[in-house]
């Protein structure tokens, strides 16, 4: 298990049509470190964005895609996504405004 600090856990927000539509329900999608646990993700969101309270965290591991360049075959890096559900009384995250 890697010793991750809260600022190393969240890599970037995921901006897609589906993730933007779930923001009305206070669900935010982030690309996170592959070794991060749900508790670390919850702690990182609450520390990085003032006034937020996390209700629950759902995570998914995404395998890398196969890529070819001529005869050479490889794979892209594995990723991990986290969908963070905020409580009703918490502030919204301004990154997605």
C-alpha positions in Angstrom: 0.0 0.0 0.0 1.4 3.3 -1.0 1.7 6.2 1.5 -0.5 8.7 -0.2 -1.1 12.2 1.0 -4.5 13.8 0.3 -3.2 16.0 -2.5 -1.8 12.9 -4.3 -5.1 11.0 -4.3 -7.3 13.1 -6.7 -5.6 13.4 -10.1 -8.2 15.3 -12.1 -12.0 15.7 -12.6 -13.8 13.7 -15.3 -15.7 16.0 -17.6 -18.1 14.0 -19.7 -21.8 14.4 -20.6 -22.8 11.7 -18.2 -20.8 13.0 -15.3 -22.1 16.5 -15.8 -25.7 15.3 -15.7 -25.2 13.6 -12.3 -23.9 16.9 -10.8 -27.5 17.9 -10.1 -27.7 15.0 -7.6 -24.4 16.2 -6.1 -22.4 13.4 -7.6 -18.9 14.3 -8.8 -16.5 12.0 -10.8 -12.8 12.1 -10.4 -9.8 10.3 -11.8 -7.9 9.0 -8.7 -4.7 7.3 -7.9 -4.9 3.5 -8.5 -3.8 2.6 -5.0 -6.3 5.0 -3.2 -8.9 3.6 -0.9 -12.4 4.9 -0.5 -11.5 6.4 2.9 -8.5 8.2 1.4 -10.7 9.6 -1.4 -13.3 10.8 1.1 -10.7 12.5 3.2 -9.0 14.1 0.1 -12.3 15.6 -1.2 -13.2 17.0 2.2 -9.8 18.6 2.7 -9.3 19.9 -0.9 -12.8 21.5 -1.2 -13.8 23.5 1.8 -17.3 23.0 3.2 -18.0 19.6 1.5 -19.2 16.5 3.3 -19.0 13.2 1.5 -21.9 10.8 2.0 -20.4 7.9 0.0 -17.8 6.9 -2.5 -18.1 4.5 -5.4 -14.9 3.4 -7.2 -14.2 1.5 -10.4 -11.0 0.1 -11.8 -10.6 0.5 -15.6 -8.1 -1.7 -17.5 -5.8 -0.1 -20.1 -6.8 -0.3 -23.7 -4.9 -2.3 -26.3 -3.0 -0.1 -28.8 -1.0 -0.9 -31.9 1.6 1.1 -33.7 2.7 -1.1 -36.6 3.8 -4.5 -35.4 4.3 -3.3 -31.8 1.3 -4.0 -29.5 1.0 -2.4 -26.1 -1.5 -1.3 -23.5 -2.3 2.1 -22.0 -2.1 2.6 -18.3 -4.8 1.4 -15.9 -7.0 4.0 -14.3 -9.3 4.3 -11.3 -12.4 6.5 -11.2 -14.3 7.6 -8.1 -17.9 8.9 -8.0 -18.3 11.0 -4.9 -21.8 11.6 -3.5 -22.0 14.7 -1.3 -24.5 15.2 1.5 -27.5 17.5 1.0 -26.2 20.2 3.4 -22.7 20.4 1.9 -21.4 23.0 -0.5 -21.0 22.3 -4.2 -17.6 21.9 -5.8 -16.6 25.0 -7.8 -14.3 23.1 -10.2 -17.3 22.0 -12.1 -18.9 25.4 -12.5 
